Amino acid sequence: MKSDVIMIENNGNGFKDALVQTEKTAQFLSIGPKDQLHLRLCTEEMLSLARSITGEMKASFWLESEGRQITLHMTTETIMDKEKREAFISSSTKGENDAANSFLGRLRDAFEKAMLSDDEYYNDDIPYDVLDDMVNRSIELSEWDKYEQSILRRVADEVKISIVGKKVHMTVYKSF
């Protein structure tokens, strides 16, 4: 069985619909309340993880089930840099890009890694210590705490990340 495809947007549109679709799937499979909670948690953390990494999101989300195995899918596009790529890949169970599983896939992956830009920018004209003291300078947020990543990896059976160019496909597997 495949659920409807839900479009998720940065402003929160679709997030509630994704949770409703998840609950419908759980009811269709007649899984218990604790397992329903785990499935809902997988959905919430999967979508929150993608939004935390990308900063903004326009994604598609759907569920597939075969027997008591449920697969959650989320596909989004983002402007990829080294930090985002590493954050996504470190979220997977194996810690690798699932799209790089063939010779051509590994070759494409190597080229894409080499072409990624660094997210940091440094202006040679102004030293760091002066930049820190400047008024109206934007203050960087603290580093991402990876909360969503740890919860998702604890609740799900397996998490796979496939990155091709700027397209990210996250697949979460959960058996009941």
C-alpha positions in Angstrom: 0.0 0.0 0.0 1.2 3.5 -0.8 -0.2 6.6 0.9 -1.0 9.9 -0.7 2.0 12.1 -1.4 1.9 15.1 1.0 3.7 18.4 0.1 5.5 19.9 3.1 6.4 23.6 3.0 8.7 25.7 5.2 5.9 27.6 6.8 4.4 24.4 8.2 1.9 23.6 5.5 1.5 19.9 5.1 3.2 18.9 8.3 -0.1 18.2 10.0 -1.4 16.4 6.9 1.7 14.1 7.0 0.9 13.2 10.6 -2.7 12.5 9.7 -1.5 10.3 6.9 0.8 8.5 9.2 -2.0 7.8 11.7 -4.3 6.5 8.9 -1.5 4.1 7.9 -1.1 2.9 11.4 -4.8 2.4 11.8 -5.0 0.5 8.5 -2.3 -1.9 9.7 -4.0 -2.2 13.1 -0.8 -1.7 15.0 -0.9 -1.0 18.8 -0.8 2.4 20.5 2.9 2.2 21.4 3.8 1.3 17.8 1.5 4.1 16.5 3.5 6.5 18.7 6.8 5.2 17.4 5.6 5.6 13.8 4.4 9.2 14.5 7.7 10.0 16.1 9.5 8.7 13.0 7.5 11.0 10.9 7.9 14.1 13.1 11.7 13.6 13.5 12.3 12.8 9.9 10.6 16.1 8.8 12.2 18.1 11.6 15.6 16.7 10.7 15.3 17.8 7.1 14.1 21.2 8.1 16.9 21.6 10.7 19.6 20.8 8.1 18.3 22.7 5.1 16.8 25.7 7.0 14.0 25.9 4.5 12.1 23.1 3.0 9.7 22.2 0.2 9.4 18.4 0.3 7.2 15.5 -0.6 6.4 12.9 1.9 4.7 9.5 1.6 4.5 6.1 3.3 4.6 2.6 1.9 3.7 -0.6 3.7 4.2 -4.2 2.9 3.0 -6.5 5.6 4.1 -5.1 8.9 7.0 -3.2 7.4 6.5 0.6 6.9 8.8 2.7 4.8 8.6 6.5 5.2 9.9 8.6 2.2 10.8 12.2 2.1 12.3 14.0 -1.0 13.5 17.6 -1.0 15.9 19.9 -2.8 18.4 22.2 -1.2 21.4 24.3 -2.1 24.0 21.8 -1.0 27.2 22.7 0.8 29.7 20.5 2.6 28.1 21.0 6.0 24.6 20.1 4.9 25.9 17.1 3.0 27.8 15.8 6.0 24.8 16.4 8.3 22.5 14.4 6.0 24.9 11.6 5.5 25.7 11.3 9.2 22.0 10.9 9.8 21.9 7.6 8.0 22.4 4.3 9.8 25.5 3.4 7.8 26.9 6.9 7.5 27.1 6.8 3.7 25.4 8.1 0.6 23.0 5.4 -0.5 23.1 6.8 -4.1 26.8 6.0 -4.3 26.4 2.2 -4.4 27.7 1.5 -8.0 30.9 2.5 -9.8 29.2 5.4 -11.6 27.4 6.4 -8.4 30.6 6.5 -6.5 32.3 8.5 -9.3 29.4 11.0 -9.4 29.5 11.2 -5.6 33.2 12.0 -5.7 32.7 14.8 -8.3 29.8 16.3 -6.3 31.8 16.3 -3.1 34.7 18.0 -4.9 32.4 20.7 -6.4 30.7 21.6 -3.1 31.4 25.0 -1.6 32.4 25.8 1.9 29.7 27.5 3.9 32.3 29.8 5.6 33.2 33.3 4.3 36.1 35.4 5.5 36.7 39.0 4.6 40.5 39.6 4.5 40.0 43.3 5.1 38.6 43.1 8.6 40.3 40.8 11.3 38.1 38.4 13.2 38.6 40.2 16.6 37.3 43.4 15.0 34.4 41.6 13.4 33.3 40.2 16.8 33.1 43.7 18.3 31.1 45.3 15.4 27.6 46.6 16.1 24.7 45.2 14.1 26.7 42.1 13.0 24.6 39.0 12.8 25.3 36.5 15.5 25.7 32.9 14.4 23.4 30.4 16.1 24.9 27.7 18.2 25.7 24.5 16.4 22.9 22.1 15.6 22.4 19.8 18.6 21.4 16.7 16.4 18.4 16.0 18.6 16.2 14.9 15.7 19.0 12.7 14.3 19.5 10.8 17.6 15.8 10.2 18.2 15.2 9.1 14.6 18.1 6.7 14.7 16.9 5.3 18.0 13.3 4.7 17.0 13.7 3.6 13.3 15.1 0.3 12.2 17.2 1.8 9.4 17.7 5.3 7.9 19.0 5.7 4.4 20.0 9.0 2.7 20.5 9.3 -1.0 22.0 12.6 -2.3 22.3 13.3 -6.1 23.1 16.9 -6.8 20.8 19.1 -4.8 18.2 16.4 -4.4 18.0 14.5 -1.1 15.9 11.4 -0.6 15.5 10.1 3.0 14.1 6.7 3.6 13.1 5.4 7.1 12.3 1.8 7.7 10.2 0.5 10.6 8.9 -3.0 11.2 6.2 -3.9 13.7 
